[in-house]
Amino acid sequence: MEKKNEMKKYNIDATGRTLGRVASEAASVLIGKNSTEFIKYRILPVQVTVKNAKKLLILERRMKKIYTHYTGYPGGLRTTTMKSLIEKKGIDEVLRRAVYGMIPHNKLRKERMKNLIITD
């Protein structure tokens, strides 16, 4: 018998929880570590929904974290703080970047990130 690849839905409530705890739980589920069918080179049909992202607990000392990216041009190293990133793009982007950093850096990374849904 062949199993159907049905999307398993996994919900995480972020109310009153810290950014790192929610991100690590979401990354672990996206990778498939909590599944019995875990194979490291395969994407499992799992969809993770993080609810109440605006109610995440972020301490003031974390607001000083610096995100960097390189534009590709000479002298193109750009930096931004977590506080300014939240003001520009919202807390969703901070959570997305945290989960993105916790997923293995390989060809499956983008596909796994497509299964992450963040709601307010």
C-alpha positions as CSV (number, residue, x, y, z in Angstrom):
1,M,0.0,0.0,0.0
2,E,1.2,3.5,-0.8
3,K,0.7,6.4,1.6
4,K,-0.7,9.7,0.3
5,N,1.4,12.7,0.8
6,E,-1.1,14.7,2.8
7,M,0.1,18.0,4.3
8,K,0.3,17.7,8.1
9,K,-0.6,20.9,9.8
10,Y,1.3,22.0,12.9
11,N,0.2,25.1,14.9
12,I,2.4,27.0,17.3
13,D,1.0,29.7,19.6
14,A,3.6,32.4,20.2
15,T,1.7,34.3,22.9
16,G,4.2,35.2,25.7
17,R,7.0,33.0,24.3
18,T,10.4,34.2,23.4
19,L,11.6,34.5,19.8
20,G,14.2,31.8,19.9
21,R,12.0,29.1,21.5
22,V,9.3,29.6,18.9
23,A,11.8,29.7,16.0
24,S,13.6,26.6,17.1
25,E,10.3,24.6,17.5
26,A,9.2,25.7,14.1
27,A,12.5,24.9,12.5
28,S,12.6,21.5,14.1
29,V,9.1,20.6,12.7
30,L,10.0,22.0,9.3
31,I,13.1,19.8,9.1
32,G,11.0,16.8,10.3
33,K,12.8,16.0,13.5
34,N,9.6,15.1,15.3
35,S,8.4,12.7,12.6
36,T,9.0,9.0,12.4
37,E,9.6,9.2,8.6
38,F,12.5,11.7,9.0
39,I,15.0,11.5,6.2
40,K,17.5,14.3,6.1
41,Y,17.6,14.7,2.3
42,R,13.8,14.8,1.9
43,I,11.2,17.4,2.6
44,L,8.3,16.1,4.6
45,P,4.8,17.3,3.9
46,V,4.5,19.5,7.0
47,Q,3.0,23.0,7.2
48,V,3.8,25.1,10.3
49,T,1.6,28.0,11.3
50,V,2.8,30.4,13.9
51,K,-0.1,32.3,15.4
52,N,-0.1,35.5,17.5
53,A,3.4,36.5,16.2
54,K,2.8,40.1,17.4
55,K,2.5,38.8,21.0
56,L,6.1,37.4,21.0
57,L,8.2,38.3,24.0
58,I,11.2,40.2,22.8
59,L,13.4,41.7,25.5
60,E,14.9,45.2,25.1
61,R,18.5,43.8,25.0
62,R,17.5,41.7,21.9
63,M,16.4,44.8,20.0
64,K,20.1,45.7,19.6
65,K,20.8,42.7,17.4
66,I,22.4,43.6,14.1
67,Y,21.4,41.9,10.8
68,T,23.9,42.3,7.9
69,H,23.6,41.6,4.2
70,Y,26.0,42.2,1.3
71,T,24.7,43.9,-1.8
72,G,27.4,42.5,-4.1
73,Y,29.1,45.8,-4.8
74,P,32.3,47.1,-3.3
75,G,31.5,48.7,0.1
76,G,28.0,47.2,0.0
77,L,27.8,45.7,3.5
78,R,24.5,46.9,4.9
79,T,23.5,46.6,8.5
80,T,20.2,47.1,10.3
81,T,19.0,46.5,13.9
82,M,16.2,44.4,15.0
83,K,14.3,47.4,16.2
84,S,14.4,49.1,12.8
85,L,13.6,45.8,11.0
86,I,10.4,45.4,13.2
87,E,9.4,49.0,12.4
88,K,9.9,48.5,8.6
89,K,8.7,45.0,8.0
90,G,7.1,43.8,11.2
91,I,7.8,41.1,13.7
92,D,7.0,38.5,11.0
93,E,10.3,39.2,9.2
94,V,12.3,38.8,12.4
95,L,10.7,35.4,13.1
96,R,11.2,34.3,9.5
97,R,14.9,35.2,9.6
98,A,15.3,33.4,12.9
99,V,13.7,30.2,11.5
100,Y,15.7,30.6,8.3
101,G,19.0,30.6,10.2
102,M,18.1,27.4,12.1
103,I,17.3,25.3,9.0
104,P,20.3,23.5,7.4
105,H,22.1,25.5,4.7
106,N,21.4,23.3,1.7
107,K,19.2,23.1,-1.4
108,L,16.1,22.2,0.6
109,R,16.1,25.3,2.7
110,K,13.9,27.5,0.4
111,E,11.4,24.7,-0.1
112,R,11.1,24.1,3.6
113,M,10.7,27.8,4.3
114,K,7.7,27.9,1.9
115,N,5.9,25.7,4.4
116,L,6.1,28.3,7.2
117,I,3.1,30.5,7.7
118,I,3.2,33.4,10.2
119,T,-0.1,35.1,11.2
120,D,-0.6,38.0,13.6
